[in-house]
C-alpha cells in the first residue's frame, strides 16, 4: 500500500532561492514512490496545509524551506490530537536552518530529503506559549524576548543580506539603537527571579541566527527548555559578548545566566518584543506584558 506523504514547500525561503533547489529534488521523491506537493502562498498557509494533511490521513509531512516554514508546519501539526499527528520531515532551504541542525538533519537538501522520506522518527520536545490576551502558539527551536526579539525584527528589514550576516548586522543595529533593559519578574518550576534584563532567550535547540550558540547545552529531546538571560550591561560589554555567543562560551561572564525549566511565567514593566523560531510573535507597537511558557516533552515525531 502506497504511503501518503505530503510535501509543504515555501518557494520564497532563502530570499526566493529555494525554488531552484527544490526543483532538483523531484527525482529523489519519485525514486521513493512519489508524494503530494503543496506550495505556500501567504503567511500561515503552511499551518493550514499541515493541519489538513493530518486530517486527511497523511503519514508524513515534509517541510521544505527555512525555520519559518518548519515553525508554521509545526503549529499546524500541533492542532491535531497526538494519534493523528503525522511524522515531520525537514529539508533545510532557509537562511538559518537552526532547528534542522538541532535534530540532526543533514545540511545537504538531497540527503535531508532521503532521511525525511524513510528515517525512523524520534520523539522531540515542543515549546508552548500563551500571552496575556490568551493567544497561543508553539515553537520548536527558540523564543527570543527583548534584545533577541528586536534583532529578529530588524533582520526582517535587511532584504539584501542573507544567512548569518543578516543576523549579525541586525545585532549591531540593535546594540546601537534598541538597548533598553526590561524589569522582569520570572517564576519557573524551580526558581523565582526579579531582574533588569536586556535579553531572555528560551531554547529547545542550542543555536539560532545561523551561528549564535545561545544555549550550548540545550537538547530538543530532554524534556526541558533552557534559558539564557543577559542582565543590564553596557553597549561595549554587549559587543564584547558577540564572539562569546558565536562560540557558545558566554556563560563565563557574570552578566549571563543559564538555567533550565519545564514551566515559566513572566511579567514585564514594558512591552515585550518576541520572536518564535524567527517569526514575529510580538512586534513594535504591541502591548504584551505577560507570558507563560511550557515544554511539551516528546510531543512531535521528527524523521532525522
Secondary structure as UniProt FT lines:
FT   STRAND          5..9
FT   TURN            11..17
FT   HELIX           18..23
FT   TURN            24..25
FT   HELIX           26..31
FT   TURN            32..33
FT   STRAND          36..39
FT   TURN            43..44
FT   HELIX           45..55
FT   TURN            56..57
FT   STRAND          60..65
FT   HELIX           67..77
FT   TURN            78..79
FT   HELIX           82..84
FT   STRAND          87..92
FT   HELIX           98..102
FT   TURN            103..104
FT   HELIX           109..118
FT   STRAND          121..131
FT   TURN            132..133
FT   STRAND          136..139
FT   STRAND          142..146
FT   HELIX           147..155
FT   TURN            156..157
FT   TURN            159..160
FT   HELIX           163..177
FT   STRAND          182..188
FT   STRAND          192..203
FT   TURN            209..211
FT   TURN            214..217
FT   TURN            220..221
FT   STRAND          225..231
FT   HELIX           235..247
FT   HELIX           250..252
FT   TURN            254..255
FT   STRAND          256..261
FT   STRAND          263..268
FT   STRAND          274..276
FT   TURN            277..278
FT   STRAND          279..282
FT   TURN            284..285
FT   STRAND          290..303
//
